[in-house]
Amino acid sequence: MKIAVLVSVGRHPVSGTARYSRNDAAALNIALSVAQAHDATLDVLHAGDPSSPALREYLALGARSVEVLDTAAAPAQAQARADEATLLAARLQGYDLVLTGTRAEGAFDSGMLPYRVAHALGMPLVGAAVDLGVRDACAQVRQFMPKGLRRRVEVRLPALIAVHPLASATPTYAYARLREGSIERSVPPAAADAHAGNSDDLAWTICSATKPVRLAAAEKRSGHARMLSATTTESRGGSVVIEGSSVEKAQVILAYLREHQLVDY
């Protein structure tokens, strides 16, 4: 059995420093357990910059090596970003089990990479996995559900599993493994085709995320009334708009925002 783990470069929530992704580290920890139990081949893949120092931290977490698909391999393509999902799908042909995190740690990342890779490979995808077992060519996944619920899902291999951030995994960091492992750079043969005709990538820029401002109406009640509302259950008013077109419903929301001076147009 061949297993692959897709890893990304994470970001510290306070300093913004590049580091390993905790979600991908949980996926790597689960993959290591499955590979050891079934004597399987395990490859760790990343699509991006092979010089990123954060990738070496996956070596300390148990990966013997990290293969990096250099998305800016050709000098003429240095300003055009290759399609990572296309490159990874081309590299993952023939694997029985692919694990990855639910999404990257760039604040506004879409989380679509597992779905795009699974679609390109023609594999079924199971998301929000908290633990994983393999038996009789089937992956038995326990999924995270809201309000503390869990459910068991069984999918036939090959399959792609997206691991939930609250997965039952405790990665262990060892500096000796970091020194022993290696980062292997590879040039994807389809790099020229991956972004051909995809000039929209040039319009995208990456910057630090800003915290969105929550719109809240100003509190006009007295302090005594606010104290009473903290100890009693009361209706705060408002209206539920069910009937009407989408334009009419949008006009109701816009009227509310204008009434409370939350917008200036």
TIPADREN-268886 format. One record per atom (N, C-alpha, C): residue number from 1; x, y, z. Coordinates in steps of 0.02 Angstrom, whole numbers. Last residue first. Layout:
# residues N
> NUM, X, Y, Z $
...
# end
This chain:
# residues 265
> 265, -1210, 2747, 162 $
> 265, -1235, 2756, 93 $
> 265, -1307, 2733, 89 $
> 264, -1143, 2711, 277 $
> 264, -1151, 2782, 262 $
> 264, -1172, 2794, 190 $
> 263, -1193, 2592, 401 $
> 263, -1166, 2607, 335 $
> 263, -1181, 2681, 321 $
> 262, -1245, 2601, 526 $
> 262, -1189, 2554, 517 $
> 262, -1159, 2560, 447 $
> 261, -1354, 2673, 577 $
> 261, -1294, 2708, 554 $
> 261, -1232, 2662, 550 $
> 260, -1471, 2610, 598 $
> 260, -1423, 2609, 654 $
> 260, -1356, 2640, 635 $
> 259, -1531, 2630, 474 $
> 259, -1564, 2654, 535 $
> 259, -1516, 2659, 593 $
> 258, -1446, 2562, 387 $
> 258, -1449, 2635, 384 $
> 258, -1481, 2664, 447 $
> 257, -1470, 2431, 424 $
> 257, -1403, 2457, 430 $
> 257, -1403, 2533, 429 $
> 256, -1606, 2421, 391 $
> 256, -1584, 2412, 461 $
> 256, -1515, 2443, 471 $
> 255, -1602, 2438, 253 $
> 255, -1638, 2487, 293 $
> 255, -1617, 2482, 367 $
> 254, -1533, 2322, 217 $
> 254, -1501, 2387, 206 $
> 254, -1536, 2442, 247 $
> 253, -1629, 2226, 249 $
> 253, -1565, 2227, 284 $
> 253, -1531, 2294, 277 $
> 252, -1729, 2262, 158 $
> 252, -1743, 2263, 230 $
> 252, -1679, 2265, 270 $
> 251, -1663, 2241, 37 $
> 251, -1683, 2309, 54 $
> 251, -1700, 2315, 128 $
> 250, -1652, 2103, 36 $
> 250, -1591, 2143, 41 $
> 250, -1607, 2215, 61 $
> 249, -1786, 2071, 17 $
> 249, -1753, 2052, 80 $
> 249, -1689, 2092, 90 $
> 248, -1804, 2121, -112 $
> 248, -1843, 2149, -56 $
> 248, -1812, 2132, 11 $
> 247, -1717, 2037, -182 $
> 247, -1706, 2109, -182 $
> 247, -1742, 2142, -124 $
> 246, -1774, 1912, -166 $
> 246, -1709, 1924, -136 $
> 246, -1693, 1998, -133 $
> 245, -1951, 1937, -132 $
> 245, -1894, 1919, -174 $
> 245, -1829, 1933, -137 $
> 244, -2065, 1872, -7 $
> 244, -2034, 1923, -48 $
> 244, -1974, 1897, -86 $
> 243, -2064, 1806, 162 $
> 243, -2094, 1818, 97 $
> 243, -2055, 1871, 59 $
> 242, -1982, 1819, 274 $
> 242, -1986, 1756, 238 $
> 242, -2012, 1767, 167 $
> 241, -1901, 1901, 394 $
> 241, -1928, 1913, 328 $
> 241, -1925, 1848, 289 $
> 240, -1925, 1940, 557 $
> 240, -1906, 1885, 514 $
> 240, -1941, 1894, 447 $
> 239, -1862, 2070, 662 $
> 239, -1913, 2043, 617 $
> 239, -1883, 1988, 575 $
> 238, -1842, 2145, 826 $
> 238, -1819, 2119, 762 $
> 238, -1877, 2091, 722 $
> 237, -1836, 2109, 1002 $
> 237, -1868, 2137, 943 $
> 237, -1840, 2106, 879 $
> 236, -1783, 2040, 1105 $
> 236, -1747, 2101, 1085 $
> 236, -1778, 2131, 1023 $
> 235, -1867, 1968, 1239 $
> 235, -1864, 1976, 1167 $
> 235, -1831, 2042, 1150 $
> 234, -1780, 1897, 1378 $
> 234, -1828, 1943, 1349 $
> 234, -1817, 1946, 1274 $
> 233, -1738, 1831, 1529 $
> 233, -1745, 1815, 1458 $
> 233, -1799, 1859, 1429 $
> 232, -1628, 1909, 1649 $
> 232, -1693, 1885, 1626 $
> 232, -1692, 1871, 1551 $
> 231, -1503, 1958, 1672 $
> 231, -1530, 1909, 1720 $
> 231, -1597, 1880, 1699 $
> 230, -1475, 2049, 1576 $
> 230, -1424, 1998, 1590 $
> 230, -1450, 1944, 1636 $
> 229, -1578, 2138, 1579 $
> 229, -1577, 2091, 1523 $
> 229, -1525, 2036, 1534 $
> 228, -1543, 2215, 1691 $
> 228, -1601, 2170, 1695 $
> 228, -1600, 2118, 1639 $
> 227, -1434, 2286, 1640 $
> 227, -1424, 2240, 1696 $
> 227, -1482, 2191, 1702 $
> 226, -1499, 2363, 1543 $
> 226, -1450, 2313, 1521 $
> 226, -1435, 2263, 1577 $
> 225, -1577, 2445, 1623 $
> 225, -1610, 2399, 1578 $
> 225, -1561, 2345, 1553 $
> 224, -1476, 2517, 1690 $
> 224, -1522, 2475, 1729 $
> 224, -1556, 2423, 1684 $
> 223, -1418, 2589, 1583 $
> 223, -1379, 2538, 1618 $
> 223, -1422, 2491, 1659 $
> 222, -1534, 2603, 1445 $
> 222, -1501, 2627, 1505 $
> 222, -1462, 2570, 1538 $
> 221, -1505, 2573, 1269 $
> 221, -1542, 2565, 1332 $
> 221, -1501, 2590, 1390 $
> 220, -1436, 2575, 1152 $
> 220, -1469, 2637, 1171 $
> 220, -1506, 2631, 1238 $
> 219, -1294, 2517, 1075 $
> 219, -1340, 2503, 1129 $
> 219, -1370, 2569, 1154 $
> 218, -1278, 2511, 897 $
> 218, -1261, 2543, 961 $
> 218, -1315, 2529, 1013 $
> 217, -1262, 2356, 810 $
> 217, -1299, 2418, 823 $
> 217, -1281, 2445, 892 $
> 216, -1119, 2297, 731 $
> 216, -1164, 2291, 788 $
> 216, -1198, 2358, 801 $
> 215, -1016, 2210, 626 $
> 215, -1066, 2264, 628 $
> 215, -1114, 2250, 686 $
> 214, -848, 2173, 654 $
> 214, -917, 2150, 661 $
> 214, -964, 2210, 667 $
> 213, -716, 2174, 544 $
> 213, -752, 2214, 593 $
> 213, -824, 2191, 595 $
> 212, -590, 2047, 527 $
> 212, -651, 2082, 504 $
> 212, -686, 2117, 561 $
> 211, -418, 2072, 536 $
> 211, -476, 2047, 572 $
> 211, -538, 2083, 549 $
> 210, -320, 2038, 393 $
> 210, -346, 2087, 441 $
> 210, -409, 2058, 473 $
> 209, -175, 1947, 345 $
> 209, -248, 1951, 352 $
> 209, -266, 2004, 404 $
> 208, -43, 2003, 240 $
> 208, -66, 1983, 306 $
> 208, -141, 1994, 312 $
> 207, -50, 1949, 69 $
> 207, -34, 1997, 121 $
> 207, -62, 1971, 186 $
> 206, -24, 1914, -99 $
> 206, -30, 1885, -32 $
> 206, -9, 1937, 18 $
> 205, -117, 1942, -250 $
> 205, -61, 1958, -205 $
> 205, -76, 1929, -136 $
> 204, -165, 1908, -416 $
> 204, -171, 1893, -345 $
> 204, -108, 1914, -308 $
> 203, -143, 1922, -550 $
> 203, -181, 1975, -517 $
> 203, -186, 1965, -442 $
> 202, -83, 1809, -595 $
> 202, -41, 1868, -590 $
> 202, -77, 1924, -553 $
> 201, -184, 1716, -610 $
> 201, -141, 1710, -551 $
> 201, -99, 1773, -541 $
> 200, -241, 1737, -733 $
> 200, -273, 1769, -676 $
> 200, -230, 1766, -614 $
> 199, -182, 1662, -830 $
> 199, -151, 1726, -817 $
> 199, -183, 1762, -758 $
> 198, -179, 1526, -878 $
> 198, -205, 1545, -813 $
> 198, -174, 1610, -790 $
> 197, -120, 1478, -991 $
> 197, -185, 1508, -999 $
> 197, -217, 1529, -933 $
> 196, -36, 1362, -895 $
> 196, -44, 1390, -961 $
> 196, -114, 1416, -969 $
> 195, -9, 1301, -777 $
> 195, -35, 1369, -773 $
> 195, -40, 1401, -842 $
> 194, 26, 1173, -816 $
> 194, -19, 1181, -759 $
> 194, -49, 1251, -757 $
> 193, 118, 1167, -917 $
> 193, 48, 1159, -936 $
> 193, 0, 1176, -879 $
> 192, 237, 1182, -848 $
> 192, 221, 1229, -901 $
> 192, 148, 1227, -919 $
> 191, 236, 1074, -760 $
> 191, 234, 1142, -733 $
> 191, 215, 1193, -786 $
> 190, 241, 939, -781 $
> 190, 183, 974, -808 $
> 190, 179, 1046, -784 $
> 189, 350, 892, -713 $
> 189, 354, 897, -786 $
> 189, 297, 935, -816 $
> 188, 412, 973, -569 $
> 188, 354, 939, -600 $
> 188, 356, 947, -675 $
> 187, 560, 942, -497 $
> 187, 531, 987, -546 $
> 187, 473, 951, -579 $
> 186, 593, 928, -324 $
> 186, 579, 897, -388 $
> 186, 545, 947, -433 $
> 185, 696, 918, -181 $
> 185, 663, 961, -231 $
> 185, 653, 923, -295 $
> 184, 685, 856, -25 $
> 184, 701, 836, -94 $
> 184, 661, 879, -142 $
> 183, 757, 871, 128 $
> 183, 708, 903, 84 $
> 183, 728, 889, 12 $
> 182, 782, 742, 252 $
> 182, 804, 784, 196 $
> 182, 744, 813, 159 $
> 181, 833, 691, 420 $
> 181, 791, 693, 361 $
> 181, 817, 740, 308 $
> 180, 920, 713, 527 $
> 180, 930, 654, 485 $
> 180, 890, 657, 420 $
> 179, 878, 828, 590 $
> 179, 945, 827, 562 $
> 179, 955, 769, 514 $
> 178, 751, 790, 632 $
> 178, 758, 847, 587 $
> 178, 826, 847, 553 $
> 177, 780, 689, 721 $
> 177, 749, 671, 658 $
> 177, 754, 728, 607 $
> 176, 831, 767, 825 $
> 176, 875, 719, 791 $
> 176, 846, 698, 724 $
> 175, 722, 835, 875 $
> 175, 772, 873, 836 $
> 175, 819, 826, 798 $
> 174, 557, 789, 870 $
> 174, 624, 765, 888 $
> 174, 676, 799, 844 $
> 173, 393, 795, 925 $
> 173, 447, 833, 892 $
> 173, 514, 807, 916 $
> 172, 244, 709, 893 $
> 172, 303, 716, 936 $
> 172, 360, 747, 896 $
> 171, 68, 737, 884 $
> 171, 134, 734, 852 $
> 171, 190, 745, 903 $
> 170, -64, 656, 923 $
> 170, -18, 697, 962 $
> 170, 51, 692, 930 $
> 169, -233, 642, 875 $
> 169, -163, 633, 857 $
> 169, -121, 681, 898 $
> 168, -379, 645, 836 $
> 168, -348, 609, 892 $
> 168, -276, 592, 874 $
> 167, -415, 812, 776 $
> 167, -403, 740, 767 $
> 167, -367, 710, 827 $
> 166, -459, 942, 761 $
> 166, -466, 909, 826 $
> 166, -456, 834, 822 $
> 165, -446, 975, 624 $
> 165, -398, 1002, 673 $
> 165, -401, 970, 742 $
> 164, -472, 827, 522 $
> 164, -499, 883, 560 $
> 164, -446, 909, 609 $
> 163, -408, 779, 365 $
> 163, -406, 771, 437 $
> 163, -430, 835, 472 $
> 162, -469, 702, 226 $
> 162, -452, 768, 253 $
> 162, -461, 766, 328 $
> 161, -421, 575, 122 $
> 161, -448, 589, 188 $
> 161, -423, 657, 210 $
> 160, -458, 491, -26 $
> 160, -423, 548, 3 $
> 160, -459, 567, 68 $
> 159, -431, 323, -85 $
> 159, -473, 376, -59 $
> 159, -428, 432, -32 $
> 158, -441, 166, -175 $
> 158, -405, 226, -153 $
> 158, -453, 282, -132 $
> 157, -535, 100, -35 $
> 157, -475, 130, -63 $
> 157, -472, 119, -138 $
> 156, -700, 134, 20 $
> 156, -653, 88, -13 $
> 156, -595, 127, -43 $
> 155, -749, 189, 179 $
> 155, -740, 204, 109 $
> 155, -688, 157, 80 $
> 154, -856, 215, 313 $
> 154, -811, 168, 281 $
> 154, -808, 182, 206 $
> 153, -878, 310, 458 $
> 153, -887, 306, 386 $
> 153, -835, 257, 358 $
> 152, -956, 350, 609 $
> 152, -910, 306, 574 $
> 152, -928, 303, 500 $
> 151, -966, 506, 696 $
> 151, -997, 452, 658 $
> 151, -943, 414, 620 $
> 150, -1002, 609, 838 $
> 150, -954, 577, 794 $
> 150, -992, 523, 754 $
> 149, -1041, 763, 923 $
> 149, -1060, 700, 892 $
> 149, -1004, 674, 847 $
> 148, -1018, 890, 976 $
> 148, -986, 832, 1007 $
> 148, -1003, 765, 977 $
> 147, -1080, 984, 894 $
> 147, -1109, 970, 960 $
> 147, -1082, 905, 990 $
> 146, -1042, 917, 727 $
> 146, -1056, 971, 776 $
> 146, -1087, 944, 841 $
> 145, -919, 786, 704 $
> 145, -985, 815, 691 $
> 145, -998, 869, 743 $
> 144, -785, 703, 630 $
> 144, -806, 754, 678 $
> 144, -873, 782, 656 $
> 143, -782, 527, 594 $
> 143, -789, 597, 573 $
> 143, -811, 642, 631 $
> 142, -677, 395, 573 $
> 142, -723, 425, 622 $
> 142, -724, 500, 609 $
> 141, -660, 277, 445 $
> 141, -648, 345, 468 $
> 141, -700, 365, 520 $
> 140, -581, 151, 371 $
> 140, -634, 162, 420 $
> 140, -618, 228, 456 $
> 139, -549, 104, 209 $
> 139, -529, 150, 261 $
> 139, -590, 163, 307 $
> 138, -514, -57, 141 $
> 138, -563, -4, 157 $
> 138, -535, 39, 213 $
> 137, -441, -172, 125 $
> 137, -443, -124, 70 $
> 137, -495, -70, 79 $
> 136, -453, -229, 256 $
> 136, -485, -260, 197 $
> 136, -494, -210, 140 $
> 135, -432, -79, 343 $
> 135, -442, -151, 348 $
> 135, -479, -175, 285 $
> 134, -369, 58, 431 $
> 134, -374, 25, 365 $
> 134, -381, -50, 376 $
> 133, -427, 203, 519 $
> 133, -401, 135, 519 $
> 133, -412, 104, 450 $
> 132, -421, 360, 599 $
> 132, -423, 322, 537 $
> 132, -395, 252, 549 $
> 131, -500, 508, 669 $
> 131, -455, 450, 672 $
> 131, -469, 406, 612 $
> 130, -562, 620, 620 $
> 130, -527, 626, 683 $
> 130, -485, 565, 699 $
> 129, -600, 706, 470 $
> 129, -582, 642, 502 $
> 129, -545, 656, 567 $
> 128, -659, 799, 380 $
> 128, -668, 806, 453 $
> 128, -653, 741, 489 $
> 127, -706, 701, 232 $
> 127, -680, 758, 269 $
> 127, -692, 753, 343 $
> 126, -665, 595, 106 $
> 126, -698, 596, 172 $
> 126, -666, 652, 212 $
> 125, -687, 568, -66 $
> 125, -657, 609, -13 $
> 125, -699, 604, 50 $
> 124, -643, 457, -200 $
> 124, -691, 482, -150 $
> 124, -654, 520, -95 $
> 123, -552, 510, -347 $
> 123, -555, 475, -284 $
> 123, -614, 499, -242 $
> 122, -509, 569, -465 $
> 122, -566, 525, -467 $
> 122, -575, 484, -405 $
> 121, -409, 661, -465 $
> 121, -388, 591, -460 $
> 121, -447, 543, -468 $
> 120, -481, 779, -468 $
> 120, -435, 766, -522 $
> 120, -414, 692, -523 $
> 119, -551, 768, -346 $
> 119, -588, 769, -410 $
> 119, -542, 752, -468 $
> 118, -446, 774, -255 $
> 118, -487, 713, -259 $
> 118, -526, 710, -324 $
> 117, -403, 905, -281 $
> 117, -358, 848, -293 $
> 117, -397, 784, -300 $
> 116, -516, 977, -243 $
> 116, -491, 982, -312 $
> 116, -445, 924, -329 $
> 115, -527, 943, -108 $
> 115, -582, 927, -154 $
> 115, -558, 929, -226 $
> 114, -407, 992, -51 $
> 114, -423, 920, -49 $
> 114, -477, 901, -99 $
> 113, -422, 1136, -86 $
> 113, -370, 1093, -115 $
> 113, -386, 1019, -109 $
> 112, -513, 1217, -23 $
> 112, -536, 1180, -82 $
> 112, -484, 1131, -109 $
> 111, -489, 1306, 78 $
> 111, -499, 1237, 97 $
> 111, -522, 1193, 39 $
> 110, -461, 1443, 62 $
> 110, -527, 1418, 44 $
> 110, -540, 1347, 69 $
> 109, -389, 1554, 181 $
> 109, -381, 1500, 133 $
> 109, -448, 1465, 123 $
> 108, -380, 1661, 268 $
> 108, -434, 1661, 219 $
> 108, -425, 1608, 166 $
> 107, -277, 1609, 358 $
> 107, -335, 1648, 380 $
> 107, -392, 1645, 330 $
> 106, -184, 1514, 322 $
> 106, -174, 1582, 299 $
> 106, -233, 1627, 312 $
> 105, -166, 1377, 346 $
> 105, -172, 1423, 402 $
> 105, -161, 1495, 382 $
> 104, -267, 1261, 246 $
> 104, -205, 1291, 268 $
> 104, -218, 1343, 323 $
> 103, -378, 1124, 291 $
> 103, -361, 1186, 255 $
> 103, -296, 1213, 283 $
> 102, -374, 991, 335 $
> 102, -436, 1019, 308 $
> 102, -423, 1081, 267 $
> 101, -227, 900, 279 $
> 101, -266, 939, 327 $
> 101, -329, 966, 294 $
> 100, -224, 735, 206 $
> 100, -206, 805, 207 $
> 100, -246, 839, 262 $
> 99, -183, 581, 128 $
> 99, -207, 618, 187 $
> 99, -183, 690, 182 $
> 98, -223, 450, 23 $
> 98, -195, 517, 25 $
> 98, -225, 553, 85 $
> 97, -194, 288, -30 $
> 97, -222, 329, 23 $
> 97, -185, 395, 25 $
> 96, -137, 234, -145 $
> 96, -198, 203, -117 $
> 96, -232, 248, -66 $
> 95, -73, 306, -294 $
> 95, -73, 301, -221 $
> 95, -140, 273, -197 $
> 94, -79, 328, -432 $
> 94, -57, 263, -408 $
> 94, -56, 255, -333 $
> 93, -37, 499, -438 $
> 93, -64, 442, -474 $
> 93, -35, 376, -446 $
> 92, 15, 612, -382 $
> 92, -16, 564, -338 $
> 92, -48, 505, -374 $
> 91, 60, 701, -478 $
> 91, 110, 664, -440 $
> 91, 79, 607, -400 $
> 90, -58, 756, -526 $
> 90, -15, 719, -572 $
> 90, 36, 677, -535 $
> 89, -102, 818, -409 $
> 89, -142, 763, -437 $
> 89, -100, 722, -486 $
> 88, -5, 918, -395 $
> 88, -10, 865, -345 $
> 88, -49, 805, -372 $
> 87, -32, 998, -507 $
> 87, 33, 967, -499 $
> 87, 30, 908, -450 $
> 86, -164, 1038, -481 $
> 86, -149, 1001, -541 $
> 86, -83, 964, -535 $
> 85, -147, 1109, -361 $
> 85, -191, 1051, -363 $
> 85, -177, 1007, -424 $
> 84, -64, 1216, -398 $
> 84, -39, 1164, -353 $
> 84, -82, 1101, -356 $
> 83, -28, 1289, -543 $
> 83, -87, 1264, -508 $
> 83, -66, 1205, -464 $
> 82, 104, 1409, -529 $
> 82, 74, 1349, -557 $
> 82, 15, 1327, -513 $
> 81, 113, 1581, -548 $
> 81, 107, 1526, -501 $
> 81, 73, 1467, -534 $
> 80, 231, 1680, -624 $
> 80, 166, 1646, -633 $
> 80, 163, 1586, -589 $
> 79, 357, 1726, -613 $
> 79, 304, 1770, -589 $
> 79, 235, 1738, -596 $
> 78, 435, 1625, -667 $
> 78, 446, 1644, -597 $
> 78, 389, 1687, -569 $
> 77, 443, 1569, -788 $
> 77, 379, 1563, -754 $
> 77, 384, 1588, -683 $
> 76, 571, 1574, -833 $
> 76, 521, 1614, -870 $
> 76, 454, 1614, -836 $
> 75, 635, 1482, -749 $
> 75, 646, 1554, -739 $
> 75, 593, 1596, -774 $
> 74, 540, 1347, -679 $
> 74, 570, 1377, -738 $
> 74, 578, 1452, -728 $
> 73, 483, 1324, -551 $
> 73, 544, 1290, -572 $
> 73, 578, 1326, -630 $
> 72, 387, 1356, -454 $
> 72, 419, 1409, -493 $
> 72, 485, 1383, -521 $
> 71, 348, 1247, -384 $
> 71, 299, 1277, -429 $
> 71, 327, 1335, -469 $
> 70, 423, 1102, -349 $
> 70, 440, 1172, -357 $
> 70, 393, 1203, -408 $
> 69, 370, 993, -237 $
> 69, 359, 1008, -308 $
> 69, 368, 1083, -317 $
> 68, 466, 912, -123 $
> 68, 436, 977, -138 $
> 68, 431, 984, -214 $
> 67, 460, 785, -7 $
> 67, 469, 799, -78 $
> 67, 430, 863, -95 $
> 66, 542, 755, 137 $
> 66, 486, 794, 110 $
> 66, 501, 810, 37 $
> 65, 580, 611, 235 $
> 65, 597, 661, 185 $
> 65, 533, 696, 163 $
> 64, 529, 552, 349 $
> 64, 599, 540, 331 $
> 64, 624, 589, 279 $
> 63, 430, 630, 471 $
> 63, 440, 618, 399 $
> 63, 514, 606, 385 $
> 62, 425, 666, 606 $
> 62, 423, 595, 588 $
> 62, 433, 580, 514 $
> 61, 444, 794, 646 $
> 61, 381, 763, 666 $
> 61, 374, 692, 642 $
> 60, 560, 834, 586 $
> 60, 562, 823, 658 $
> 60, 499, 789, 683 $
> 59, 508, 852, 459 $
> 59, 557, 799, 470 $
> 59, 561, 782, 544 $
> 58, 431, 963, 476 $
> 58, 396, 899, 465 $
> 58, 444, 840, 471 $
> 57, 526, 1061, 483 $
> 57, 494, 1041, 545 $
> 57, 453, 977, 537 $
> 56, 563, 1090, 355 $
> 56, 607, 1045, 394 $
> 56, 576, 1023, 459 $
> 55, 471, 1184, 314 $
> 55, 463, 1115, 291 $
> 55, 506, 1067, 330 $
> 54, 511, 1308, 358 $
> 54, 458, 1275, 395 $
> 54, 450, 1202, 375 $
> 53, 601, 1364, 269 $
> 53, 627, 1329, 327 $
> 53, 574, 1291, 367 $
> 52, 586, 1347, 96 $
> 52, 551, 1368, 156 $
> 52, 577, 1330, 217 $
> 51, 639, 1305, -23 $
> 51, 685, 1337, 24 $
> 51, 651, 1359, 89 $
> 50, 540, 1258, -107 $
> 50, 580, 1208, -70 $
> 50, 628, 1239, -19 $
> 49, 380, 1320, -116 $
> 49, 450, 1341, -116 $
> 49, 492, 1291, -76 $
> 48, 264, 1202, -179 $
> 48, 281, 1270, -161 $
> 48, 355, 1283, -165 $
> 47, 187, 1065, -118 $
> 47, 193, 1104, -179 $
> 47, 205, 1176, -161 $
> 46, 242, 918, -39 $
> 46, 224, 988, -32 $
> 46, 233, 1022, -99 $
> 45, 226, 756, 34 $
> 45, 231, 799, -24 $
> 45, 209, 870, -6 $
> 44, 289, 607, 90 $
> 44, 265, 672, 113 $
> 44, 278, 722, 57 $
> 43, 249, 435, 82 $
> 43, 282, 493, 52 $
> 43, 248, 556, 77 $
> 42, 266, 271, 135 $
> 42, 239, 337, 153 $
> 42, 281, 391, 121 $
> 41, 216, 106, 111 $
> 41, 261, 158, 90 $
> 41, 229, 226, 103 $
> 40, 171, -1, 251 $
> 40, 158, 34, 189 $
> 40, 212, 85, 174 $
> 39, 141, -91, 357 $
> 39, 205, -95, 321 $
> 39, 198, -62, 252 $
> 38, 32, -68, 433 $
> 38, 21, -106, 372 $
> 38, 84, -112, 329 $
> 37, 75, 7, 542 $
> 37, 32, -51, 554 $
> 37, 26, -96, 493 $
> 36, 146, 110, 482 $
> 36, 181, 63, 525 $
> 36, 140, -1, 536 $
> 35, 44, 178, 415 $
> 35, 99, 149, 377 $
> 35, 137, 97, 418 $
> 34, -35, 220, 522 $
> 34, -63, 173, 473 $
> 34, -7, 140, 435 $
> 33, 55, 308, 587 $
> 33, 27, 250, 623 $
> 33, 0, 198, 575 $
> 32, 79, 402, 486 $
> 32, 134, 363, 512 $
> 32, 109, 300, 549 $
> 31, -49, 458, 473 $
> 31, -21, 420, 417 $
> 31, 38, 377, 440 $
> 30, -60, 526, 594 $
> 30, -106, 471, 579 $
> 30, -78, 427, 524 $
> 29, 42, 621, 575 $
> 29, 45, 575, 632 $
> 29, 0, 514, 620 $
> 28, -5, 691, 464 $
> 28, 58, 653, 459 $
> 28, 63, 602, 515 $
> 27, -119, 750, 518 $
> 27, -126, 704, 463 $
> 27, -63, 661, 455 $
> 26, -56, 833, 612 $
> 26, -100, 780, 636 $
> 26, -111, 728, 581 $
> 25, 10, 918, 524 $
> 25, 50, 876, 568 $
> 25, 8, 820, 597 $
> 24, -96, 984, 466 $
> 24, -58, 937, 425 $
> 24, -14, 892, 467 $
> 23, -130, 1059, 580 $
> 23, -178, 1013, 551 $
> 23, -143, 961, 507 $
> 22, -17, 1137, 601 $
> 22, -36, 1089, 652 $
> 22, -86, 1038, 625 $
> 21, 108, 1166, 485 $
> 21, 36, 1171, 497 $
> 21, 16, 1118, 547 $
> 20, 265, 1239, 535 $
> 20, 225, 1183, 510 $
> 20, 152, 1194, 527 $
> 19, 286, 1416, 497 $
> 19, 298, 1356, 537 $
> 19, 260, 1298, 505 $
> 18, 321, 1588, 485 $
> 18, 308, 1525, 450 $
> 18, 327, 1467, 495 $
> 17, 247, 1707, 595 $
> 17, 307, 1671, 572 $
> 17, 287, 1605, 539 $
> 16, 146, 1778, 653 $
> 16, 144, 1769, 581 $
> 16, 204, 1733, 552 $
> 15, 131, 1798, 789 $
> 15, 188, 1830, 755 $
> 15, 185, 1826, 680 $
> 14, 3, 1732, 808 $
> 14, 20, 1796, 838 $
> 14, 75, 1832, 798 $
> 13, -11, 1611, 739 $
> 13, -69, 1657, 743 $
> 13, -52, 1725, 770 $
> 12, 108, 1562, 618 $
> 12, 95, 1572, 689 $
> 12, 39, 1624, 696 $
> 11, 65, 1458, 485 $
> 11, 80, 1526, 506 $
> 11, 61, 1534, 579 $
> 10, 125, 1325, 377 $
> 10, 79, 1358, 421 $
> 10, 102, 1428, 440 $
> 9, 136, 1251, 224 $
> 9, 173, 1296, 270 $
> 9, 122, 1333, 311 $
> 8, 76, 1081, 209 $
> 8, 80, 1151, 189 $
> 8, 122, 1190, 240 $
> 7, 68, 915, 141 $
> 7, 82, 962, 195 $
> 7, 88, 1032, 167 $
> 6, -4, 763, 111 $
> 6, 6, 829, 83 $
> 6, 13, 879, 140 $
> 5, 52, 601, 108 $
> 5, 27, 654, 152 $
> 5, 45, 720, 120 $
> 4, 16, 439, 44 $
> 4, 45, 506, 35 $
> 4, 12, 554, 82 $
> 3, 49, 267, 32 $
> 3, 15, 321, 68 $
> 3, 52, 386, 54 $
> 2, 24, 111, -40 $
> 2, 61, 174, -45 $
> 2, 19, 230, -14 $
> 1, 42, -59, 0 $
> 1, 0, 0, 0 $
> 1, 44, 62, 0 $
# end
